[in-house]
Amino acid sequence: MAVEYYLGVLDYLIIVLTLLISTAIGIRFKSSSHEMGKMREYFMAGKNMSLLPVIMSATATMVSSLTMIGIPAENYKYGIQIWTFSLGMSLGMVLAAYIFLPVYFQCGVCTVYEYLEVRFGRPTRYFVSTMYILQMMLWMSAVLYSPVLAMSAVTDLPIEPTILVFGAICSIYCALGGLKAVLWTDVFQIILMFVTLLMIYIAGIEDGGGLTNIIDRANDGERLNLFNFQIDFTTRYTFWNGLFQGIFNGISIYSVNQTGVQRLLSLRNNKRAKLALLISIPLLSFLFLSSCLHGIILYAVYFMCDPILNSRETGLTKYDQLVPYFLVSNFHSIPGLTGLSLAGIFSGSLTTISSVLNSLATVTVVDIVHPIVQSLQRNEKKSLLLAKGLLNQASFRRLNATDPSVDGYPKNSLLVKLPSSYYASHEPGLELEREPVPFKNPL
């Protein structure tokens, strides 16, 4: 019979502390900025940001908890061929740095969609801005729900209150500190992400029997499919589809997506923006490839006892549950480590959501409201009040859209429970008896 696992007091304290630190950063920049009443300061961080926070934010913005949870599951099940996505992403970012960014700085725009009006007319600007707003609202709902999956995997807290808490905290520091607060909280949160990855690697390599054993098991299970050059539209991952998908993603995110471009526009000139984007390439590639390798490590750890195929014993039903399950089973005995690892996963979502919220407020005010109500454009105080109101409204709608009780998806379907035999196996003199279940590549 499965046994539900509970976070300890220290775990909760660490998670709460990380949220309070993020809020404190927003409060600090609200109180320290003498020009917070200026739109240039709120939306563009005064265009005088230093390189460090912009580099870290450009890296963290599009690396959400979906990456930290979903990519290892994909590599566990289908192999590491998806690694070429990071190669393509790097190429796309280089193209963005040398082709698109100079145009935005030359035009002196606040949003990428202002350029569309200059080039194609106002209707195009309205249409693309509206599509961006709709896309980001849907994207935020998915990104916010993913860390709650990690929380529901190890606690009995209701999903809805957890969503409300994280959404509210993110909205508070975004509304208080503007883009500058978003950039500096990204620095803090990406550090937590790196710490979580390091913890996973240390525990995984030990449980997998060392690097040599991990490589041998991954090779036996056909997970080291690094160079599949075949052109087959029915194959899930090949060298080419991962490469081209990465190129298009790199161009779209850092060239024509306000969320990716806005932090680069907060720098003084095109030279610094180009440098920041190029430096962020190896950091972003490292995060993505680390998530890929994490999936290979998990495969080696569960080589002869796939948790999904042994669902009666583990309680797992989806491969997306592997990362939370691994964290719980390895760190539950050490006070605070589970909370720290979950804080790293939550940080992946908070970086994305905060960046998107700030960009949504900017696009709505600058691209939709100001062209229609030109008198408001001359009143910066009212414009900022509108932006903060829209930010909170967007957050509310995101929370409302993140309803886990949809048809076919039970509220607690991702609850990870450790079987009683797991705890028994760790008592002196007792051994866990299970039938080995090998797991080969389904492709």
SULPERA-V900271 format. One record per residue. SS is DSSP state (@ for helix, = for strand, . for the rest). PSI is psi as a letter, one per 40 degrees, with the letter a starting at -180 (999 if undefined). NEAR is the number of other ideal C-beta (glycine too) atoms within 10 Angstrom. Layout:
ss=SS psi=PSI near=NEAR
ss=SS psi=PSI near=NEAR
This chain:
ss=. psi=h near=7
ss== psi=i near=17
ss== psi=h near=14
ss== psi=h near=12
ss=. psi=i near=21
ss=. psi=i near=13
ss=. psi=i near=21
ss=. psi=i near=15
ss=@ psi=d near=10
ss=@ psi=d near=15
ss=@ psi=d near=23
ss=@ psi=d near=16
ss=@ psi=d near=14
ss=@ psi=d near=21
ss=@ psi=d near=20
ss=@ psi=d near=14
ss=@ psi=d near=13
ss=@ psi=d near=22
ss=@ psi=d near=20
ss=@ psi=d near=11
ss=@ psi=d near=15
ss=@ psi=d near=26
ss=@ psi=d near=19
ss=@ psi=d near=14
ss=@ psi=d near=23
ss=@ psi=d near=25
ss=@ psi=d near=14
ss=@ psi=d near=16
ss=@ psi=d near=23
ss=@ psi=d near=16
ss=@ psi=d near=10
ss=@ psi=d near=10
ss=. psi=h near=18
ss=. psi=e near=7
ss=. psi=f near=10
ss=. psi=e near=17
ss=. psi=e near=11
ss=. psi=h near=16
ss=@ psi=d near=20
ss=@ psi=d near=14
ss=@ psi=d near=21
ss=@ psi=d near=27
ss=@ psi=d near=26
ss=@ psi=e near=21
ss=@ psi=f near=28
ss=@ psi=e near=18
ss=@ psi=f near=14
ss=. psi=f near=12
ss=. psi=i near=23
ss=. psi=i near=14
ss=@ psi=d near=13
ss=@ psi=d near=13
ss=@ psi=d near=22
ss=@ psi=d near=26
ss=@ psi=d near=25
ss=@ psi=d near=24
ss=@ psi=d near=29
ss=@ psi=d near=27
ss=@ psi=d near=25
ss=@ psi=d near=30
ss=. psi=d near=28
ss=. psi=e near=22
ss=. psi=g near=21
ss=. psi=a near=27
ss=@ psi=e near=27
ss=@ psi=d near=20
ss=@ psi=d near=20
ss=@ psi=d near=27
ss=@ psi=d near=24
ss=@ psi=d near=17
ss=@ psi=d near=24
ss=@ psi=d near=27
ss=@ psi=d near=20
ss=@ psi=d near=19
ss=@ psi=d near=25
ss=@ psi=d near=28
ss=@ psi=d near=19
ss=@ psi=e near=20
ss=. psi=i near=26
ss=@ psi=e near=21
ss=@ psi=d near=24
ss=@ psi=e near=24
ss=@ psi=d near=23
ss=@ psi=e near=22
ss=@ psi=d near=24
ss=@ psi=d near=23
ss=@ psi=d near=18
ss=@ psi=d near=22
ss=@ psi=d near=26
ss=@ psi=d near=20
ss=@ psi=d near=17
ss=@ psi=d near=23
ss=@ psi=d near=26
ss=@ psi=d near=18
ss=@ psi=d near=15
ss=@ psi=d near=24
ss=@ psi=d near=23
ss=@ psi=e near=12
ss=@ psi=d near=11
ss=@ psi=d near=18
ss=@ psi=d near=22
ss=@ psi=d near=14
ss=@ psi=d near=14
ss=@ psi=d near=20
ss=@ psi=d near=18
ss=@ psi=d near=10
ss=@ psi=e near=12
ss=. psi=f near=8
ss=. psi=i near=18
ss=. psi=d near=21
ss=. psi=i near=23
ss=@ psi=d near=27
ss=@ psi=e near=23
ss=@ psi=d near=20
ss=@ psi=d near=17
ss=@ psi=d near=21
ss=@ psi=d near=18
ss=@ psi=d near=11
ss=@ psi=d near=11
ss=@ psi=e near=12
ss=. psi=i near=10
ss=@ psi=d near=12
ss=@ psi=d near=10
ss=@ psi=d near=13
ss=@ psi=d near=22
ss=@ psi=d near=17
ss=@ psi=d near=13
ss=@ psi=d near=18
ss=@ psi=d near=23
ss=@ psi=d near=15
ss=@ psi=d near=11
ss=@ psi=d near=23
ss=@ psi=d near=18
ss=@ psi=d near=10
ss=@ psi=d near=13
ss=@ psi=d near=24
ss=@ psi=d near=15
ss=@ psi=d near=11
ss=@ psi=d near=17
ss=@ psi=d near=26
ss=@ psi=d near=18
ss=@ psi=d near=15
ss=@ psi=d near=23
ss=@ psi=d near=25
ss=@ psi=d near=21
ss=@ psi=d near=22
ss=@ psi=d near=28
ss=@ psi=d near=23
ss=@ psi=d near=23
ss=@ psi=d near=27
ss=@ psi=d near=21
ss=@ psi=e near=23
ss=. psi=e near=24
ss=. psi=e near=26
ss=. psi=i near=19
ss=. psi=e near=11
ss=. psi=i near=15
ss=. psi=i near=13
ss=@ psi=d near=20
ss=@ psi=d near=15
ss=@ psi=d near=10
ss=@ psi=d near=18
ss=@ psi=d near=22
ss=@ psi=d near=14
ss=@ psi=d near=16
ss=@ psi=d near=22
ss=@ psi=d near=22
ss=@ psi=d near=15
ss=@ psi=d near=21
ss=@ psi=d near=30
ss=@ psi=d near=23
ss=@ psi=d near=18
ss=@ psi=d near=27
ss=@ psi=d near=29
ss=@ psi=d near=22
ss=@ psi=d near=18
ss=@ psi=e near=28
ss=@ psi=a near=30
ss=@ psi=d near=28
ss=@ psi=d near=26
ss=@ psi=d near=28
ss=@ psi=d near=32
ss=@ psi=d near=30
ss=@ psi=d near=23
ss=@ psi=d near=29
ss=@ psi=d near=28
ss=@ psi=d near=18
ss=@ psi=d near=19
ss=@ psi=d near=26
ss=@ psi=d near=23
ss=@ psi=d near=14
ss=@ psi=d near=23
ss=@ psi=d near=25
ss=@ psi=d near=15
ss=@ psi=d near=15
ss=@ psi=d near=22
ss=@ psi=d near=19
ss=@ psi=d near=12
ss=@ psi=d near=18
ss=@ psi=d near=25
ss=@ psi=d near=14
ss=@ psi=d near=11
ss=@ psi=d near=19
ss=@ psi=d near=20
ss=@ psi=d near=16
ss=@ psi=d near=11
ss=@ psi=d near=16
ss=. psi=e near=22
ss=. psi=e near=14
ss=. psi=i near=11
ss=@ psi=d near=11
ss=@ psi=d near=9
ss=@ psi=d near=13
ss=@ psi=d near=23
ss=@ psi=d near=15
ss=@ psi=d near=14
ss=@ psi=d near=20
ss=@ psi=d near=24
ss=@ psi=d near=12
ss=@ psi=d near=14
ss=. psi=e near=18
ss=. psi=f near=13
ss=. psi=e near=25
ss=. psi=f near=14
ss=. psi=g near=19
ss=. psi=d near=11
ss=. psi=g near=10
ss=. psi=g near=17
ss=. psi=e near=7
ss=. psi=i near=8
ss=. psi=g near=9
ss=. psi=h near=10
ss=. psi=e near=6
ss=. psi=e near=5
ss=. psi=h near=14
ss=. psi=d near=15
ss=. psi=h near=21
ss=. psi=i near=20
ss=@ psi=d near=19
ss=@ psi=d near=16
ss=@ psi=d near=20
ss=@ psi=d near=21
ss=@ psi=d near=18
ss=@ psi=d near=16
ss=@ psi=d near=17
ss=@ psi=d near=24
ss=@ psi=d near=20
ss=@ psi=d near=13
ss=@ psi=d near=17
ss=@ psi=d near=28
ss=@ psi=d near=21
ss=@ psi=d near=13
ss=@ psi=d near=19
ss=@ psi=e near=29
ss=@ psi=d near=20
ss=. psi=e near=17
ss=. psi=h near=21
ss=@ psi=d near=24
ss=@ psi=d near=24
ss=@ psi=d near=23
ss=@ psi=d near=24
ss=@ psi=d near=25
ss=@ psi=d near=31
ss=@ psi=d near=26
ss=@ psi=e near=25
ss=. psi=e near=26
ss=. psi=i near=24
ss=. psi=d near=13
ss=. psi=i near=9
ss=@ psi=d near=17
ss=@ psi=d near=12
ss=@ psi=d near=17
ss=@ psi=d near=24
ss=@ psi=d near=19
ss=@ psi=d near=15
ss=@ psi=d near=26
ss=@ psi=d near=28
ss=@ psi=d near=16
ss=@ psi=d near=16
ss=@ psi=e near=24
ss=@ psi=d near=22
ss=@ psi=d near=12
ss=@ psi=d near=17
ss=@ psi=d near=23
ss=@ psi=d near=19
ss=@ psi=d near=14
ss=@ psi=d near=23
ss=@ psi=d near=22
ss=@ psi=d near=17
ss=@ psi=d near=19
ss=@ psi=d near=24
ss=@ psi=d near=21
ss=@ psi=d near=21
ss=@ psi=d near=23
ss=@ psi=d near=25
ss=@ psi=d near=24
ss=@ psi=d near=24
ss=@ psi=d near=25
ss=@ psi=d near=26
ss=@ psi=d near=24
ss=@ psi=d near=23
ss=. psi=f near=23
ss=. psi=d near=21
ss=. psi=e near=11
ss== psi=g near=17
ss=. psi=h near=20
ss=. psi=d near=24
ss=. psi=d near=19
ss=. psi=d near=14
ss=. psi=f near=17
ss=@ psi=d near=13
ss=@ psi=d near=8
ss=@ psi=d near=18
ss=@ psi=d near=25
ss=. psi=e near=20
ss=. psi=i near=23
ss=. psi=e near=14
ss=. psi=i near=13
ss=@ psi=d near=20
ss=@ psi=e near=19
ss=@ psi=e near=25
ss=@ psi=d near=26
ss=@ psi=d near=29
ss=@ psi=d near=26
ss=@ psi=d near=22
ss=@ psi=d near=23
ss=@ psi=d near=25
ss=@ psi=d near=22
ss=@ psi=d near=19
ss=@ psi=d near=20
ss=@ psi=e near=21
ss=. psi=d near=19
ss=. psi=e near=10
ss=. psi=h near=11
ss=. psi=h near=14
ss=. psi=d near=16
ss=@ psi=d near=19
ss=@ psi=d near=27
ss=@ psi=d near=23
ss=@ psi=d near=21
ss=@ psi=d near=29
ss=@ psi=d near=29
ss=@ psi=d near=24
ss=@ psi=d near=27
ss=@ psi=d near=23
ss=@ psi=d near=28
ss=@ psi=d near=30
ss=@ psi=d near=27
ss=@ psi=d near=27
ss=@ psi=d near=31
ss=@ psi=d near=31
ss=@ psi=d near=29
ss=@ psi=d near=28
ss=@ psi=d near=28
ss=@ psi=d near=27
ss=@ psi=d near=27
ss=@ psi=d near=26
ss=@ psi=d near=28
ss=@ psi=d near=26
ss=@ psi=d near=25
ss=@ psi=d near=26
ss=@ psi=d near=25
ss=@ psi=d near=27
ss=@ psi=d near=22
ss=@ psi=d near=24
ss=@ psi=d near=22
ss=@ psi=d near=25
ss=@ psi=d near=17
ss=@ psi=d near=17
ss=@ psi=d near=19
ss=@ psi=d near=15
ss=@ psi=d near=9
ss=. psi=g near=14
ss=@ psi=d near=9
ss=@ psi=d near=8
ss=@ psi=d near=14
ss=@ psi=d near=16
ss=. psi=e near=9
ss=. psi=g near=12
ss=@ psi=d near=15
ss=@ psi=d near=10
ss=@ psi=d near=13
ss=@ psi=d near=20
ss=@ psi=d near=20
ss=@ psi=d near=11
ss=@ psi=d near=18
ss=@ psi=d near=23
ss=@ psi=d near=17
ss=@ psi=d near=12
ss=@ psi=d near=21
ss=@ psi=d near=22
ss=@ psi=d near=17
ss=@ psi=d near=14
ss=@ psi=d near=21
ss=@ psi=d near=22
ss=@ psi=d near=14
ss=@ psi=d near=13
ss=@ psi=d near=27
ss=@ psi=d near=19
ss=@ psi=d near=11
ss=@ psi=d near=14
ss=. psi=g near=21
ss=. psi=h near=14
ss=. psi=e near=18
ss=. psi=f near=10
ss=. psi=i near=8
ss=. psi=h near=5
ss=. psi=e near=5
ss=. psi=g near=10
ss=. psi=i near=11
ss=. psi=d near=14
ss=. psi=f near=12
ss=. psi=e near=13
ss=. psi=e near=21
ss=. psi=h near=22
ss=. psi=h near=27
ss== psi=h near=18
ss== psi=h near=19
ss== psi=i near=18
ss=@ psi=d near=12
ss=@ psi=d near=17
ss=@ psi=d near=18
ss=@ psi=d near=15
ss=@ psi=d near=12
ss=@ psi=e near=13
ss=. psi=e near=10
ss=. psi=i near=8
ss=. psi=h near=4
ss=. psi=e near=4
ss=. psi=i near=11
ss=. psi=i near=9
ss=. psi=h near=13
ss=. psi=h near=7
ss=. psi=i near=14
ss=. psi=h near=8
ss=. psi=h near=9
ss== psi=g near=14
ss=. psi=i near=11
ss=. psi=h near=18
ss=. psi=i near=9
ss=. psi=h near=12
ss=. psi=e near=9
ss=. psi=999 near=14
